[in-house]
Amino acid sequence: MTAQPNTDLRDFLRSRRAMLTPADAGLPAHGGARRVPGLRREEVALLAGVSVDYYVRLERGRTANVSESVLDAVARALRLNDLERAHLFTLAKPSRSRPRSLPAQVVRPGLRLVVDSITEVPVLVLGRRMDVLAANSLAKALYVDFDALAPRYRNMARLVFLDDGFRTLYKDWPAAARGIVATLRLYAGRYPHDAALAELVGDLSVQDPDFRRWWADHDVYERTYGVKQYRHPLVGEMTLGYESFTASDDPEQRLGVSTVEPGSVSEERLRLLASWTSQATVDR
């Protein structure tokens, strides 16, 4: 039986090739209009030092016996960053042992205690597909009361794209949303047969044209640290940093801790949000 082509690899390579111009790759520009955006296949083959036929087979998803040296050469030719290079290797050599149905993720009691003990900044534990596995009270005040949602909707991707409140919460919603899509793309490379991911991507693709368009871009992103700007309906604009850490017992669980500049307006507003949250808990 002939092996099916690796469509994820094919689409990723095409997307990266389309992003490079001859000038980007250090090639002389030729006159006349180009039929396709970015580099031609033969130009990538030249830069990678492989035959055009070989590169064409690779870009068509025919990866049988592809060597790491060839993948390295293609990564250099396409100017991939470290994360994109790792993603290329994952796509080209997918694991055959990962099942379609994955066991439910459970946050360790000790990690949950860490989440609940932090009261001055928002803290989340995100799992596969950006499922929200745990959140402290301030994270619930900033985003939404995740515990009040049906389990299916305790997912940052669903909320960011399908909840109107999240569209107004982020000051730069497109940047936040594109980061979500690229994070899911990275996960999809590691778990290409995850049925729950396929359902999530299918739902979002049907319901939101922005998601559908950005998913087709094949960008990848790993959340490690950064800054986000919020426009909260109760306390106004805040600028918060975030630091992300991988759980030692489950690499698909990430502890996300927000940070705030001491003495800033954002710190003052975050404290106000925390005090309102505490008072609301007492009133109940």
TORKOL-352855 format. One line per field, with one value per residue (C-alpha): residue number from 1; residue in one letter; x, y, z. Coordinates in steps of 0.05 Angstrom, whole numbers. Layout:
! residues N
minu: c(NUM_...)
kolba: c(a_...)
xx: c(X_...)
yy: c(Y_...)
zz: c(Z_...)
! end
This chain:
! residues 284
minu: c(1_2_3_4_5_6_7_8_9_10_11_12_13_14_15_16_17_18_19_20_21_22_23_24_25_26_27_28_29_30_31_32_33_34_35_36_37_38_39_40_41_42_43_44_45_46_47_48_49_50_51_52_53_54_55_56_57_58_59_60_61_62_63_64_65_66_67_68_69_70_71_72_73_74_75_76_77_78_79_80_81_82_83_84_85_86_87_88_89_90_91_92_93_94_95_96_97_98_99_100_101_102_103_104_105_106_107_108_109_110_111_112_113_114_115_116_117_118_119_120_121_122_123_124_125_126_127_128_129_130_131_132_133_134_135_136_137_138_139_140_141_142_143_144_145_146_147_148_149_150_151_152_153_154_155_156_157_158_159_160_161_162_163_164_165_166_167_168_169_170_171_172_173_174_175_176_177_178_179_180_181_182_183_184_185_186_187_188_189_190_191_192_193_194_195_196_197_198_199_200_201_202_203_204_205_206_207_208_209_210_211_212_213_214_215_216_217_218_219_220_221_222_223_224_225_226_227_228_229_230_231_232_233_234_235_236_237_238_239_240_241_242_243_244_245_246_247_248_249_250_251_252_253_254_255_256_257_258_259_260_261_262_263_264_265_266_267_268_269_270_271_272_273_274_275_276_277_278_279_280_281_282_283_284)
kolba: c(m_t_a_q_p_n_t_d_l_r_d_f_l_r_s_r_r_a_m_l_t_p_a_d_a_g_l_p_a_h_g_g_a_r_r_v_p_g_l_r_r_e_e_v_a_l_l_a_g_v_s_v_d_y_y_v_r_l_e_r_g_r_t_a_n_v_s_e_s_v_l_d_a_v_a_r_a_l_r_l_n_d_l_e_r_a_h_l_f_t_l_a_k_p_s_r_s_r_p_r_s_l_p_a_q_v_v_r_p_g_l_r_l_v_v_d_s_i_t_e_v_p_v_l_v_l_g_r_r_m_d_v_l_a_a_n_s_l_a_k_a_l_y_v_d_f_d_a_l_a_p_r_y_r_n_m_a_r_l_v_f_l_d_d_g_f_r_t_l_y_k_d_w_p_a_a_a_r_g_i_v_a_t_l_r_l_y_a_g_r_y_p_h_d_a_a_l_a_e_l_v_g_d_l_s_v_q_d_p_d_f_r_r_w_w_a_d_h_d_v_y_e_r_t_y_g_v_k_q_y_r_h_p_l_v_g_e_m_t_l_g_y_e_s_f_t_a_s_d_d_p_e_q_r_l_g_v_s_t_v_e_p_g_s_v_s_e_e_r_l_r_l_l_a_s_w_t_s_q_a_t_v_d_r)
xx: c(0_27_38_-7_27_41_-5_15_88_69_28_80_136_93_74_147_170_116_143_213_234_297_328_312_348_408_389_393_326_304_260_188_128_132_74_77_93_160_213_205_216_279_307_296_328_388_395_388_437_388_359_295_260_279_254_189_177_190_143_90_94_135_182_203_276_287_352_363_418_368_318_372_390_318_309_369_345_277_308_268_277_291_218_200_259_236_166_193_228_165_123_174_182_115_107_67_51_8_-66_-126_-158_-114_-126_-157_-107_-108_-72_-30_-56_10_8_-64_-43_10_-44_-92_-38_-20_-69_-36_-32_-73_-49_-72_-55_-66_-67_-72_-107_-105_-156_-160_-145_-138_-144_-137_-191_-156_-150_-225_-237_-193_-220_-283_-306_-281_-314_-382_-373_-388_-323_-325_-319_-262_-214_-177_-182_-258_-265_-218_-253_-325_-336_-350_-323_-254_-253_-259_-216_-152_-129_-97_-144_-116_-46_-72_-117_-61_-17_-71_-75_0_3_-49_-10_52_11_-20_49_62_-7_-32_-84_-115_-190_-208_-161_-192_-261_-237_-204_-264_-312_-271_-258_-333_-352_-297_-265_-205_-188_-197_-150_-96_-98_-80_-18_16_52_77_88_107_84_143_141_116_70_-5_-49_-120_-181_-220_-293_-287_-218_-197_-131_-75_-8_12_71_69_117_102_130_122_96_149_100_64_98_30_12_38_34_22_37_22_69_58_107_112_83_49_-22_-32_-12_-61_-117_-100_-104_-171_-196_-170_-206_-271_-263_-250_-311_-355_-333_-350_-418_-436)
yy: c(0_68_114_175_242_283_342_380_379_398_458_481_481_517_570_583_584_636_682_688_732_720_781_751_687_723_705_753_782_765_811_796_777_714_666_647_688_678_629_577_504_502_561_526_463_504_537_470_434_379_361_395_328_310_376_370_301_329_387_339_304_244_238_165_159_235_249_299_331_345_373_417_443_458_494_538_551_573_615_578_599_547_534_528_481_436_437_416_356_337_340_302_247_241_192_131_114_174_154_192_192_219_210_267_314_324_379_352_373_407_448_467_492_535_565_579_607_663_719_782_764_720_648_593_521_507_437_405_448_506_475_513_461_508_583_625_675_734_697_684_758_779_730_693_645_582_537_564_542_474_433_438_514_517_528_592_583_575_635_681_668_656_699_773_792_765_805_869_846_844_913_880_822_801_792_752_710_695_673_624_596_589_554_504_493_474_425_396_379_337_305_302_248_281_274_328_377_360_375_441_464_443_482_545_541_537_592_643_666_697_630_595_644_644_568_564_607_550_597_565_596_574_614_625_698_764_823_831_892_887_931_904_927_941_971_995_985_943_919_851_807_732_675_604_541_468_420_368_310_330_369_387_426_497_542_613_668_740_795_870_928_950_1019_1022_1041_969_944_993_969_896_907_940_881_834_873_872_797_785_827_791_724_750_776_707)
zz: c(0_-19_40_43_33_95_82_144_122_51_74_124_73_22_73_93_20_4_58_29_-29_-70_-36_33_12_-19_-90_-149_-168_-238_-279_-295_-253_-210_-215_-142_-79_-48_-72_-126_-110_-152_-113_-47_-75_-97_-29_7_-39_-61_-128_-150_-156_-85_-57_-97_-67_3_-7_-32_35_12_72_69_93_93_131_187_145_89_138_168_99_81_148_133_62_87_143_196_268_322_337_263_253_310_281_213_244_282_219_176_228_263_321_304_376_396_399_374_443_499_574_613_644_719_756_814_883_898_834_848_917_882_837_894_940_892_903_876_802_755_748_700_684_610_582_514_461_511_557_623_677_737_752_814_834_801_735_738_752_694_643_663_718_683_735_716_644_615_610_534_537_588_531_515_440_441_488_450_383_404_466_451_520_502_438_478_536_494_472_411_399_331_360_419_374_324_381_402_332_325_393_370_306_346_388_325_298_360_362_290_307_368_355_406_371_303_333_362_298_258_302_302_227_214_262_253_188_224_255_188_153_206_213_139_152_189_238_302_369_439_499_545_566_540_552_541_545_571_572_630_636_712_722_653_616_645_619_647_633_635_649_628_660_641_694_712_709_645_589_561_624_629_690_667_719_704_726_737_743_816_829_761_745_723_792_825_779_789_865_856_815_869_924_886_875_950_969_919_950_1020_997_970)
! end
